[in-house]
Structure formats: C-alpha cells, structure tokens
C-alpha cells in the first residue's frame, strides 16, 4: 500500500494529497482572521450604539467590508480605552486625557456644527436601515466577522473632506503622524490608520496579544 491514499487511484493520489494541503492552508489562513473582539461580555447597549455609529457614518449603504472596518474602529477604541461602545460613541475624552472630537458624535458635530447630539441619535434610531445596522453590529461584537483593520483606531472618508487629509491618516514615512506598521489602509472609500500618539495603544496591543494575534 505504501504511500497510496486509501480509496484513491494511484493516478489521482498526488492531486488528492495536494487537495489536503490546500485545505490545511485554508484552515491556517482562516485562523489568522481576527473575529473575536476581546473577551468582554458585550451588552445590548453596546449593540445599539455600534449600530448608531454604522448609521451615522455610513447609512449602512457603503461597502460591507468598509462598514465592518468602521465598526471595528469603535470596538478597538472601546477595548483600548476600557470603555463601553456608548462611551466611545458619545463621550469626549479617554482615561489619561483626550481632546475635542474624540467621540464619533462629537467628530460629526465638528464637521456639521448645526447638528445636536440628541438630534443625531434620534436620526440614527429613526433611520430605515437601523434594524440591519443592529444585525451587523451584533455580528461584529459576537465574533461573526473578520476584523479587516487589525489594531487601527481611526478612519476618514476623504470625499467628505473640504481640505487635505488629516495628518493622522498619513504614514510617518510620508510626513504624517500615522504609524507605518500597521500603516494606513484603504478599504473601499475609507482610509484607516493608527496615529502614533494614540495613548491607549499599549493596552490595545496587549489585548490582541492575549488573543494570540501579533
């Protein structure tokens, strides 16, 4: 019998073995997928506020992988700052200091000064896609999606800007303040990055290391 694959003709045995190797490679590649957002017990409130982020930032009408990446920005900030999704969506600052525009809602207000916080939340809750946004938020928080942005914590939609790209979205090697590793990453129409001065990155990196992600 030697090296023959049981039940497979000797002619096809090399191809069967190759197929097994491809299955193993696919399995190993799948293991590289970062799907579990930490070990925290996420709540219904986390789902709700992550859904509002998706509505406010995308209307749930953009590229799916891009929207998942934006959801993971909120997750990464919550993990790194040891805060809830609600806090990173609606509250300014983080432990150790922050600045105006830290929260998603406040950043939107800075670009659209006439919008109030309560008005933004009401618009999100009343949006026709809020149900689908809640479903996607649930998938992200309960490990049903791959994290396409790794440890990046910021994103920008360049087409919405009235000026040049912010320095935190440009790699340090190109004159900006974003880390080169992981460097800025385009996903569809969004540019994701990790600013070099992110004060909670050490904690976030430690959490990813505990999940077995380098």
Buried (B, 14 or more C-beta within 10 A) or exposed (E): EEEEBEEEEEEEBEEBEEEEEEEEEEEEEEEEEBBBBBEBEBEEEBBBBBBBBBBBBBBBEBEEBBBBBBBBBBBBBBBBBBBBBBBBBBBEBBEEEBEEBBBBBBBBBEEEEEBEEEEBBEBBEEBEBBEBBBEBBBBBBEBEBBBBBBBBBBBBBEEEEEEEBBBBBBBBEEEBBBBEEBBBBEBEBBBBBBBBEBBBBEBBBEBBEEEEBE
